Amino acid sequence: MWQKIKTYTVAHLIGFLMILGGWTLSIVNVGLDRGIYGIMPNGIAQKTLFTPPTIAGLVIIVLGAYFPEIWISIKNRGAKS
């Protein structure tokens, strides 16, 4: 019983930390890029929000959301209920 509680707690804690890290990466990157503009081919300056660090942050958030359930299902694959 204690092993099952540890598995669920650790999995969800890691997932939460991944979500928090991805969110922080995205927010910090957007805050640091404030005032940096990308030049479009037609010569118009446009603020860029979709940069590699913000996309990486989004990927980390999505992985953190699904990580706990994937880890728990892998750990419980061979166990009988």
C-alpha positions as CSV (number, residue, x, y, z in Angstrom):
1,M,0.0,0.0,0.0
2,W,2.8,2.4,1.0
3,Q,4.6,1.7,-2.3
4,K,1.5,2.6,-4.3
5,I,1.1,5.9,-2.5
6,K,4.8,6.7,-3.1
7,T,4.5,5.9,-6.8
8,Y,1.4,8.1,-7.2
9,T,2.9,11.0,-5.1
10,V,6.3,11.0,-6.9
11,A,4.8,10.7,-10.3
12,H,2.4,13.6,-9.7
13,L,5.1,15.7,-8.1
14,I,7.4,15.2,-11.1
15,G,4.6,16.1,-13.4
16,F,3.8,19.2,-11.4
17,L,7.4,20.3,-11.5
18,M,7.5,19.8,-15.2
19,I,4.4,21.9,-15.7
20,L,5.8,24.6,-13.4
21,G,9.2,24.5,-15.2
22,G,7.6,24.8,-18.7
23,W,5.4,27.6,-17.5
24,T,8.3,29.5,-16.0
25,L,10.4,29.0,-19.2
26,S,7.6,30.4,-21.3
27,I,6.8,33.3,-19.1
28,V,10.4,34.3,-18.5
29,N,11.2,34.0,-22.2
30,V,8.3,36.3,-23.2
31,G,9.2,38.7,-20.5
32,L,12.9,38.9,-21.6
33,D,11.9,39.2,-25.3
34,R,9.7,42.2,-24.5
35,G,10.8,44.9,-27.0
36,I,12.5,42.6,-29.4
37,Y,10.8,42.6,-32.8
38,G,11.1,40.4,-35.8
39,I,11.2,41.9,-39.3
40,M,8.8,40.4,-41.7
41,P,9.7,39.9,-45.4
42,N,7.5,43.0,-46.3
43,G,9.6,45.1,-43.9
44,I,7.0,45.4,-41.2
45,A,8.3,44.8,-37.6
46,Q,6.1,42.4,-35.7
47,K,6.4,41.1,-32.1
48,T,7.3,37.4,-32.1
49,L,5.7,35.3,-29.4
50,F,6.3,31.9,-30.8
51,T,10.0,31.4,-30.3
52,P,11.8,28.1,-29.7
53,P,11.9,28.6,-25.9
54,T,8.2,29.3,-25.7
55,I,7.4,26.2,-27.8
56,A,9.8,24.2,-25.6
57,G,7.9,25.4,-22.6
58,L,4.6,24.3,-24.1
59,V,6.1,20.9,-24.9
60,I,7.3,20.5,-21.3
61,I,3.9,21.6,-20.0
62,V,2.1,18.9,-22.1
63,L,4.6,16.2,-21.1
64,G,4.2,17.2,-17.5
65,A,0.4,16.8,-17.8
66,Y,0.6,13.3,-19.2
67,F,3.7,12.0,-17.4
68,P,2.1,10.9,-14.2
69,E,-0.5,8.7,-15.8
70,I,1.9,7.2,-18.2
71,W,4.4,6.4,-15.4
72,I,1.7,4.9,-13.2
73,S,0.3,2.8,-16.0
74,I,3.8,1.4,-16.8
75,K,4.4,0.7,-13.1
76,N,1.0,-1.1,-12.8
77,R,1.3,-3.0,-16.0
78,G,2.3,-6.3,-14.5
79,A,0.5,-5.9,-11.1
80,K,-2.8,-7.6,-10.4
81,S,-5.6,-5.5,-8.9
